[in-house]
Amino acid sequence: MKFRKTGGLSAALEAVSVPKQMRLSGAAVYYLMKNGCTEIPCRFDVIGIAGNKISLRKNAFEYCGDFGIV
C-alpha cells in the first residue's frame, strides 16, 4: 500500500511497476509451491484509491504457467 498526495486514480493503478509485478509473482509462486497448490490458477488484481474514489483492475498483470512472468 502506498499513499500519494498528488496524482489521480490512474496514477494509483499504474503504481504497480514491472519490478513490483515480478516480486508479487515470486511471492505467489513461493506460496503456491509451499502449500502444494501449483495447479491452481491465480490472477493479480490491483485496487486504486484516490480521494474517495476506488477502482478495481482485475487481471492487472499476467502470470504464466511454469512460474514464468509475462
C-alpha positions in Angstrom: 0.0 0.0 0.0 1.3 3.4 -0.9 -0.3 6.9 -0.3 0.3 9.8 -2.6 -1.0 13.3 -2.2 -0.8 14.0 -5.9 -2.0 12.1 -8.9 -5.4 10.6 -9.8 -6.9 7.2 -9.9 -4.9 6.1 -12.9 -1.6 7.1 -11.2 -2.6 4.8 -8.3 -3.3 1.9 -10.6 -0.1 2.4 -12.6 2.0 2.4 -9.4 2.5 -1.4 -9.7 5.6 -1.3 -11.9 7.1 -4.4 -13.7 9.7 -5.0 -10.8 6.8 -4.9 -8.3 4.8 -7.3 -10.5 7.8 -9.7 -10.6 8.2 -9.5 -6.8 4.5 -10.2 -6.3 4.6 -13.1 -8.8 7.6 -14.5 -7.0 5.8 -14.3 -3.6 2.8 -16.0 -5.2 5.0 -18.8 -6.7 6.5 -19.4 -3.3 3.2 -19.5 -1.5 1.7 -21.9 -4.1 4.7 -24.2 -4.1 4.8 -24.3 -0.3 1.2 -25.1 0.0 1.1 -27.7 -2.8 -1.2 -25.5 -4.9 0.8 -25.2 -8.1 -2.1 -26.4 -10.3 -4.5 -23.7 -9.0 -4.8 -20.8 -11.4 -4.2 -17.3 -9.9 -4.7 -13.8 -11.0 -3.4 -10.4 -9.8 -5.9 -7.7 -9.2 -4.9 -4.1 -8.3 -7.1 -1.7 -6.2 -6.5 2.0 -6.8 -7.7 4.6 -4.3 -7.7 8.3 -5.0 -9.5 10.5 -2.5 -12.9 9.0 -2.1 -12.8 7.0 -5.4 -11.9 3.3 -5.5 -11.2 1.3 -8.7 -10.5 -2.4 -9.1 -8.5 -3.6 -12.1 -8.9 -7.3 -12.4 -6.1 -9.3 -14.0 -3.9 -6.2 -13.8 -0.9 -8.1 -14.9 -0.2 -11.6 -16.2 1.2 -14.7 -14.5 2.2 -17.6 -16.7 2.3 -21.4 -16.1 5.6 -22.9 -15.2 6.1 -20.0 -12.9 7.2 -17.6 -15.6 6.5 -13.9 -15.8 5.0 -12.2 -18.9 
